[in-house]
Amino acid sequence: MPSLRKWLADPVWLVVLALGAALIGPSPSAGEKGTESEASARLIAAALEGPVSAYKGRMITGRWKGRSSMAAEEVNVYYSPPGSYRYEYLSPSGQTEKVVLLDTARSGIEWIKSGSGDFCEAKNPPLLISPERERRLALLNYRAGAARVDRLLGRAVFVIELTPRIPGKPRQTVWLDKRTHVVLAARRYLEEGGFVELSQFTSFEPCQRIPSAIFEGRQASLMDQMPEGDAGRTMMAEVIRSNPKPLSLPGGFSLRSVDVFEVDNSRVQHFQYTDGLMPLSLFQSERPLELSGDAITKLPDNAVMAEVSGGRIRSWRRKKSHYTLMGDLSPDLIERIAFLVR
């Protein structure tokens, strides 16, 4: 059976999302004019803009696996404006196990290298919504509370709570560096209480510049994903035409992109949704996904609900296709979404 777990639980999305990337709008203060909702709107609208200053540091990312243990990683992070990231995932001994290069200024092109191998390029599919539309979604779906001042790593930070306007989604807290406007820490909390995910710098250093060479990958082979440009848009349009999915889902999610790839010679279609801050993935495959975790619930009609390191998963079969829905959502909300998709 194919294993989709490297897409479902890949920590790359965790780092990128937890970074936020940065809330670079005007910092709120006690004397700020305008209503609280207007200040919140500015914070949320800026959430996906990205940092404006180069920096380097080391961070720890962690996520609860089910209810009993946490999976954690250390990552060296380098950033250069306007959107170049380098992530070096470290082994427990401190050796680099995997390197990911991400260029958000070029539609999120990734270069991935494991161990001593060569870099492989992974071209992400064209987006169905603009960055401006995605920021408006965040504004519609989340409320930013008034910031309080604290210190982290010896630096002054603003602590900001992001609360979902729709029940069933986690709230988030970010620690925003006052001078550089980089998110130095982020936590995501389940609706029922307790945090499920954290990302925090253990060292952080702003830089005038970072050498461009460390953001360059050397192409060895292309991963089997949707092509760029007109060819990618044509293929995506064909997938949507032949296999239509809702453009919006309960919880404030809108269809962001459509991707096609293969796992163990089995074709997989990936429909990614977003509420402006958080992803929701729907996979349609020819074979079922094997699930394992601390909390697996069998549902009627051979459907399954499970809690895994990548979030909560709902899987089912319809005719000859297998469907896997994944997101950090309450069981009630993910059931509502699954019902609509079915």
N, C-alpha and C positions, 0 to 999 in steps of 0.2 A: 504494500500500500504506500502511496506517496506520503511524504512528510512535509506538511506546510509549516511546520513549527519554526523554521528559520525565517519565514516571512511573518508569522503570527507573533513570535517572541523575540525578534531581532532587536537588540538594545539600541540600535542607531536611532529609531524613531523616539525612544525614550529620552535620549540626550538632547536631540534637536527640540523636542516638544518641551522638555523641562527647562531648557534655557529660555525658551519663550518667544522670540529670542531675547528681546529686551523691551521694556516700556520706556520709550524715548520721548514721550510727550512731556509737557511742562510738569514739574513736580508740584503736587498740591501743598499748600501751606495754610496756616490758620487765617491769613489775610486774603486768601484767594477769592476773587469775585466770582459770581455765578452760583447756581444751585449745585447741590451735591450730585444730582443726576448729570449735570453738564460736566463736572469734574470727572465723574466715573466714565462718561462717554469718551473723554479725551484719553484716559488711561487705557481703556479697552481698545479704542481705535488704533492706538500706538503699539499694542502688544505684539503684533507680528511684523513690525517694521525692520527689526534687526539692529544690532549694535552699530555705533558710528565710530568707535575707537578700537584700534588693534589691542589685543591682549593675549596672554598665555597663562596657563594655570593647570592645576590638577583637581579633578573632582571625583567624588564617589557617587555612584548611582545605585539605588536599591529598590527592590520591589518585593512585597510579600507574596510568597507562593502558597496559594490557598490560605490557611489560617495558622500554619505551624512553623514556617521558616521563611527566611528572607534570602533572595539571591542578590548579591552585591558585586559591583565591579568598580575598579579604579580606571580612570580615563585621563590621559593628558589631552588638553584642548588648546588649539591655536586658532586665532581668528584674525582676519584682515578684511577691512571694508572693501567693496560693499557687500560681500556675501561669501567669502572663502573660509571654510572650516577644515580643520584637520583633527581627527579623533584617533588617539592611540590607545587601544584597549590593552590593559596590562594583566599579566598572569599574577598569581599570588606571590611569585618570586620577584616581581617587578619587571619582567621581560615583556616586550611588546608582542602580543599575540595576533593582533589584527589592526590594520590601519584603514580608516575610512576618510576619503576626501569628499567634501560636499560643496558644490557651488550653487548657492541659492540664486545668484544673479543670472545664472544660465539655466533656468527651469529645473533646478535641483539635480543636475548631473552628478553622479557619484562615481568614485573610483574606490575599489575595495581590494585589499591585499591581506591574505592570511599567512602568518608565519614568514618564511623567506621567499615565498612565491612572488610572481609578478602581479602588478595591478590589473584588474579587470574593470572595464567601464560598464556601468549600469545606467542606462538612459531612462529616466522617468517619463511617464506618458504626459501628453499635453493636458493642461488644466481646462476644465469646463467652466470655471468661474475665475474672475479676475481677483488679484490681491485686494482691490478696493471692496469688492463684494464679500470677500472672506472676512475683512475687518468689520464690515457692516453686520455680518452674521454674528461675530463675537459680541458686538454692541447689543444686538437683539437678544442674545442668549445668556449674557453674564452681566452681573452688577458688581462694580468695583467699590469697595468700602473706603472710608477715609483712611489715609496712610498714617501710620505712627512711626516715630523715629527710633532706631535701635542701632547696635553695632555688631559687625560680623567681620572676622579676620582683621580686627583693628580699624575697620573702615565704617563710616557712617552710612546707614542704609535706611530706606523706607520699607516698611512691611505693609503689604497690600493684600487684602482678602478679595478673591474673585468667587462670587456666589452664583450658581446657575439659577436662572429665572424659572426653569422647568424642573420639576421634581424627577429624581431618578438618576441624576448625574452628579459626579463628585465636585466638591468645592476645592479651590486651590489657594495656596498662600505663596507669595513670592517675596524675596528679600532683594530689593533693588538698590544697587550701589548709587549713592547720592551724587558722586562726581562723574562716574563714567556711564551710568545708566545701564550697566550690565546686571542681569539677574544672577546674584551670587548663590542663591539657594531657592529651591521650590519644593513644595510638598503638595501632594494630592490626597484628599480625604474622601473616604467612602461616605455615602449618604447616611449609613447606619452608624457612623462614628469610627475613629481610628484612621491613621493614614495608610495608604496602600502603596505609595510610591514617593521616593525622595530623590533629589539631585542637589548636591552641595559642593561648592569649591572648598578644598582644603588648603589650597594656595592660589593666589591670584596676583597677577602683575600686569598693569597697563603698559603698553609699549608704543613708542613712536611709530615703528613699523616692524613687520616680520618679513623675512626674506621670502620672496614669491616662490622660490624653488621647492619649499616644503609643501606647497599646495598643488604640485604638478604630479600627475600619474603617468606612468609609461604603459601604453596600451599593449596587452598581450592577446586578449580575446574579448569579444563582446558577449555579455550575458544575454540570454535569449529573452529580450523584452521588446516592448513596442518601439518602433523606430521614431526618429525625430521628424519635425517639420510636417509638410503636407502628407507624407506617407503615414506618419503616426496619426494625424487627424482623420485620414481616410479610413484607416483600420479601426480606430475608435468608433467612428460613425457607423461602420458596418457591424461592429459588435452590438452597439446600442440598437440599431435597426433590427437585427436578427434576434436579439435577446433583450427586449426592453425591460428596464427597471425603473422604479419610481424616481423622479428627480428630487423629491423631498421625502423625509421620513419623520415619524413622531420624535419629539425631543429637539426639534429645531435643526435637524441635519439636512444638508443639501449635497447632491452628487458633485464630487470634486474632480474625479478622474476615473478612467477605465483602463485596465491593463490586461495583457494576455501573456502568459508564460507557460513553461512546461516544468513539471516535477516528475522525475522517473518516467519520462515519455508519456505523461498524462497531461492533457491540456487543462489549464486553470485560468478562469477569468476573475479579475479582482476589481470590484466596484468599491471605490473609496469615497466615503462621505465625510463631511466636516460640519461642526457647529460654529466654526470660527476659531476655536482653540483646541478642540479634541477630535481625533480621528475615530471613525467607525468603519469597519471593513466587512464587506460581504464577498465571500469566495464561492464560486460555482465551479465544481470539478467533476471529472468523470469517475473518480474513485473517492471513497470516504476518507476522512481524516481520523487517524488514531488519536484518541484523547487519553491523557493520564493526568491525575491531579489529586488533591486532597478532598475535593468536593465534586463528585460526579453524580448527577441525578438523571435517571432514565425517565423519559416522558412518554406519553402515548404516541403511537404511530412510529415507534423506533427512533424518536427524537431524543437528543441528549443535551443537558445543560451542564457545564463544567467551569470550574475556576482554575485558571492556569496562570503562569507567570506573565503572560501577555494581556490578561484581563479576564472577562467572563465570556464564555463561548456558548453559543446555541447552534446545534447542528441538526439537520433533518434531510430526508430524501424526498424528491418529487419526480416521479417518472424515472428517467434514466440518469438524472443529475443529483449530485450531492451538494448541499449548501452549508456554509459555515459563516456564522455571523459573530463578530468579535468586537467588544468595546468595554470600557469601564462604566457599565450601566447597571442599574438595579435590575433584579430578575423581572419585575413587573414591566419596566420600560423595554427591556430587550425582548420580552414576550410580545408586547404590542407591535414592535418593529417586525419581528419574525412573522406575526400574523398578517401584516400588510404585505410583506414580500411574498409570502406563500400565495 
